[in-house]
Amino acid sequence: MFAGGLVCGAYIGKAPPVLPVLRVELGLSLLESGFVATTFNLLGGTLGMLIGVFCDRFGHKKLGLAGLAIMALGGLLGAAAESFPALLASRFLEGGGFILFTVSGTALVAAAVTGPDRPKALSLWSAYMPSGGSLALLLAPLALATIGWRGLWVVLACAALACAVLIARTVPATRFGGVASLRLAVESLAQPGSLALALLFACYVAQWNSIMIWLPTFAVGERGASTEAAALLTALMVLANVPGNLAGGWLLAHGMPRGKLIVAAAIVAAACSIGIFGAWLPDAARYALVLSFSCGAGVIPAAIFSGVPVHARTPQHIGTTNGMVMQTSQIGQFLGPILIAWLATRFGNWEASLWAMLGFAAGCALCGLALARIERRGR
């Protein structure tokens, strides 16, 4: 399962380092290049919960495998794209496969591991995006110098197909399913904890994804860095998220309250954002804060994924609940970078985006407080 997750993370991470190349090759504006990165999240942002319902209804393993196949098809179509609309369409298709696999994945991992080991297993699963994303970012400079961005698209499509074969042979299917779809959706929407987790993920990824997507563009366009250097800086930023993911699972397994963990991470994210978007600091200090932000805020995905089985009404609702959480995360990943790009374009500098970042961090803190209250009441 984690291998499939790595491919999903790579599909997200492959776009940012090639955006400067795409802007030149296809003549894209800053906003258009932003849409190339974020259109990936459009289908999940509109149909994520419905996809979760289908996974609970028809089988997580079947639809997870279908997701990997769709991602591979989208990658191959993208490699052949010669225009902005064609590339957008391929990214839309890739995003559909991504949401199918990631929604199914949480249910498959939760079903395979029970008891006190479940938070640790789900924290490892939560690291799929930064781990796969950093892998793609590290491979991107070599790919651009040898096989080009189109070759990178083809390699990752083949990796998605290979993971589908591996999972089909080794991962057992979940033993629950077949509940009426409308009932699953209504009952999941009625869970306050599930709603708080969904909003929390949207606020978190809006911050993290914005920095991940625009860091290469800032480094190349504003600081004159090479494409290779920009990709390396972004890869390290993404990789710094993994220790945070694992630490979150460890802290939760050792009794750290979920709400307190989330609020502490939100405070770290806000403090780091002030320095990251502050032009008064030298570049080295700002980048150190980027790494601190990624690591410190990285405990939030672990808190979310481990919280899905806790706040889902029954094990049969895990896929639907995770679909709801992933849907809002896709909305955050789509809107966050676009908002940051719009503010930077509108006011002529990246510093103007600070207020949006602080607003997202405040949203995380409020969700953490809400979850703390809900879980105290549940106990």
N, C-alpha and C positions, 0 to 999 in steps of 0.2 A: 504493500500500500504506500509506504513512504517513497518508494521509487517513482510511483505514479505521481505522488505529490511533488517530488522534485521536478518532474517534467512540467507540471502546472505552474510552479514557481518560475521555471525557466521561460515559459511562454509570456509571463508578465515582465520578467527581467530583460528579455531580448530586445524590447522596443526602445527604452531610454538611450542606450549607447549608440544606436543607429539613427536617432532622430536628426542629428546634424547632417548626416550623409543623405537621409531622405529629403531634408529641406532643400539641399542642393540638387539632387537628382530629379525630384518631382516638383521643385519650385514651390514648396509649402511655406505658409506663414507660420508664426509662432502658435497661433490658435489652431491652425489645421494640423500641425504636428502633434499638438496636444490631443486632438481627437483621434489620431492614429493610435496613441497610447491608451486612451480611455474608452474608445468604442468597444474594446474588449470586454468592458464591464456592463455594457448596455443591456444585454439580454438578461443577465443575472439580476440587474437592478430593476427589471420590470416583471420577471417571471420566476424569481428565485424561490419564493414560497410554493408556488404551483409545482415547480420542479421537485421540491422536497416532498410534496404530497404524492406525486407520481412515484418517487423513489420508495416511499413507505407503502404505497399501494401495490406496485408491480415488482419490487425487488431492488435492493440497493446495488447488488453486484451487477445485475443485467444493465441497469442504466449507467452505472459507473463505467463499465466497459464501453458502452455506446458513447459516453462522453469522451473517452480517449480516442476513439475512432473519428469522432467529429473534429476533435482538435487536430488530428493528423491531416484530415481533409482540408481544413481551413488553412493549415500551414503550407500545404502544397499549392493551394490556390493563391495564397499570398506571395509565394515565391515566384509565381508567374505573372503577378500584377504589374501592369504598365501605367496605371493612372491612380490618382487619389481615390476616386470612388471604388475602384476594384480592390484596393488595399484595405479601405474601410470595411467593405463587405466581407473580406476574408477575416479581418479581426473580429467582426461581429460573430462569425461562425466559430472561430476559436473560442470566443467567450462563452458561447452556448455549450460547447463541450467541457470547458473548464467548470462551469457551474454544475453540470451534471455529475462530474467526477467528484468534486470537492464536497458537495452536499451528501453524496453517497458515502464518501470516505469516512466522515465522522461517525456515522452509524455503524459502519463495518468495524472500525477500530473499537468503538464503545462496546460492541457485541463480543469482540474477541477477548477483551480484558475486563475483569471485574474486581471489586474490592479496592483496597488502598493503592493498588498499582494503576488504576484507571486514570487518576490525574496525571501521573508521570507519562503514561502512554499517550494521552491526549495532548500533553505539553510537547512531546516529541512530534506528534502529528502537526501541531500548530507551527512547527519550525519549517514545514515544507516550503512555504512561500519565500522566506529569506534565504533558506539554503539553496533552493533551486534558482532563485533570482540571482544570488551572488555567483553561482556557477555560470549562468548565462552571461553575466556581466564580465566575468573573467575570461570567458571564451570569445566574447565579442571582438576584442581587438585583433586576436589571431585570425578569427573568421573574416573580418573585414580586410585584412591584409592578404588573405589567401583565396578563400572561396566567396567572399562578399556576403552581404546581408542576405541575399537570396539563398546562398548555400547554407547559411545558418538556419534559415527557416526550414529547409529540407532535412537537415540533420535532426532538428528537434521533432519534426513530424515523424521521422523514422523511430526516434526514441519513444514517442507516444505509442506507436504500434507495438514496439517491443515490450513495453510495460503492460499493454493490454493482454498480450500473450502470457506474460509472467503471472499476472493477477488471475487470469482465467484458470490457470493450472494450480495455483497455490492458496488463494484466499477463499475461505468458506463463505457461503451466503448466510445472511442473517436468517433467524428462524421465525421472525415476526413479519407481519404484513397483511394486506388484504382488507384493511379497515376502510369504510366509506370515506371518500375523499373530502366531502364537505364537512363531515364531522371532524376529521383531522385538522382542517384549517380553522374552523370555528373554535375548537377547544384549545388550539395552540395560541390563537390570538387573544384568548381570554386569560392567558397566564401572564401576570405582571412581570415576573422575573424574566420570561422569554422576551418580552417587549423591551425591557431595560437592556438585556444583552444585545438585542438587535440595534438599538440606538447607539449603544456604546461602541460596537464594532464600526458603525458608520463614522462616528467622530474620530476614532483612532486611525482608521485607514485614510481618512481625508487628510490628516496631517502627514502620516508616514509616507503615503504614496506620492504626495505632492513633492516632498523633498527628494524622494528616490527618482521621480521622473524628471524633475527640472535641474537636479544637481549637474548632470553632464552638460546640459545646455548652458547653465550659468558658468561652469568651469571653462568651456570652450569659447562661448560668446563674450563673456564679461572679463575673463581672466587670461584668455589666450592659451589655455592648456591644449595639449594634443588630445585627439580622440582616445588614444590608448590610456593616457594619464587620467582623463575624465572617467573612463570606464572602470579603471582600477579604484579610483576614489569612491565611486558609487558602489562597487562590489564590496569594498570594505565597510561602507555604511550599512549595506544590506546584511552582510555577514555579522556585523555587530548585534543585529537583532536576535540571532540564534541563542547566545548565552542568556539573554533576557527571557526568551521563550522557555528555556530549560529551567532557569532559576524560578520562574513563576510556578511551574509545575512542582518543583521541589518545595517551595515555600507553602504552597497550598496543601501538599501532602503532609507537611509538618505542622499544620494547624493555623497557618496565617489566614485570617478572615479575608474572603474575596473582596469585600467592599473596601477595606483598608488598603489592600494591595493596589486596587485600581486608583483610588484617590491619590496615594503616594506617587504612582506612575504618572498621573495627570499633572501633578505639581512639578515633577521633574521635566515633563515635556514642555510645560509652559515656561519654566525658567530657562531651559535650553533654547527655546524658540526666540526669546528676547535677545539672546546673544547671537544666534544664527542670523537673524534678520537685522542685526544692528551693524550699520556700516562703520561704527567707531572702533570695532575690534579688528585686529589683523586676521588675515585669511587663515593662518594656522590655528588660531584660537577658535575661530568660527567653525572650522572643520572638526576640531576636537569636540565641540559642542554637538555637531551633527552625529558623531559616533556615540556620545553620551546619551543623546536623545533616542537614538535607535535602540541602544541596549536597555536604557531605563524604562522606556515605554514598552519594550518587548515583552514584559510580563503580562500585558493586557490580553494578547491573543490566547495565552495559556489559561488565563482566568475565564475567558469567554468559552473556549472549546470544552474545558472541563465543567463549565457551568451548564452547558446544553443538556446533558443527561440529568443534571440535578433539577433543572427547572422545566424540562419537558414533562408533560402530564403522565405519560407512561413510556416504556421503551418503544412502543409502536409510534410514538409522536416525535422521536428523536430526529428522523429525517426531515419532517415538516418544520420542526423548530429550527433545525440547522439551515433549512432552506430560507426561512424568514430572516435568520441572522445573516446568512450570506447575501440575501437580496439587499438588505440595507448596507452591507459592506460594499457591495458593487456600486450602489448609488453614491456612497462616500468616495470610492475610488474614481468614479466618473466625474462627479461635481467638484471635488476638492482641487485637483490640479487645474481644471478649467477656471475655477474661481481665482486661484493664485495667479494664473497667466493673465486673466482679465485685469486684475488689480495692478499687476506689474506693467501691463500695457497701458492701462488707463492713466496711471500716475507717473509712469516713466521710470520706475525703479522697483526692485524686488522688496525693499524695506516696507512698502505700502501693504504687503501681504501679511504683515505681522498680526494685525488685528483678527484676521480670519483664523490664523493658527491659534491664537489665544482663545477665540470663541470655541474652536473644536476641543481644545484642552479643557475648557470649562464644562463642555458637554460631557466629556469623559468623567470628570469629577462628580457631576450631578448623578450620572448613571451609577457610579460606584456607591454613592450615598444611598440611592434607591435600592440597590441590590443588598446592601448591608441591612437596611430596614426589613426588606422582604425575607431575607434568610434568618434574621433574628426572630421574626414573627413565626416563621416555619418551624424553628426549633422549639 
